[in-house]
């Protein structure tokens, strides 16, 4: 387990320990030859199943997939759609937040998802996804709403 595990966080949320361990183990399998920044993620379903993912880089950087999306795709591919927590572990000194693409993909399945970030030295932190992606674009964004910019008939 990273030395950065925040004792207070794990004391208050012992259920995160297996997720952190799974993300650490996954991180060791990341394919990051270009950035040298391996990332592991562990995504837990509401009924307790854990899916892991790693970042898989490509010489064409836009083709790269992040660990968070890798875990999400694995879960959805096997039929899971309801999640309560994701843990992201990196080799950075402090915790690193999921990128914008990952936040948006995770938001598709609920803004109440807990997001825990763990680095190697700094304390871990945990926030709900809605705090990491305020004013998220979701399925509800397609609902017609009157706006001040709507053309007048």
C-alpha positions, 0 to 999 in steps of 0.5 A: 500500500502507498505510504501516503495512505491517510490514516484518518481517511482509512479510519473513517472509511475502512471499506476503502482499503481493499480498493486502494490495494486493488488499485495499487496492484493494478498500477503495476500493470499499467502501460506508460512508456511515454509519460512514465506515469503509471496509474491504477484505478479500482471501481466498486459497484454498489453490490461490492464487485471491484473492477480495476483498470490501468492507463494504456498509453499509445504513441498517438497520445489522444488514443491513450486510455486512462485507468479510470475509463479502463475500469469503467469500460471493464465494468460496463462490458460485464453489465454493471452500471451502478457504482459507489466508489472509485480509487485512483492511485498514482506514483505522484507525491500527492494525489492526482485527480481524474482528468476531465474525460474520466470525470465526464465518463464517470458522471454518466453513471452518477454524480454521487460516486465517491472519488478517492485519490492516493499518491505516494507521499501526500495524504489521500483525499475523497470527494463526491464526483459532483464536486469534481465536475460542477455543472456536469453535462448529463442526460438531463442536459438534453431536457428542453429548458427556457433560456434568456437566449431562446428566440422569440416567436 
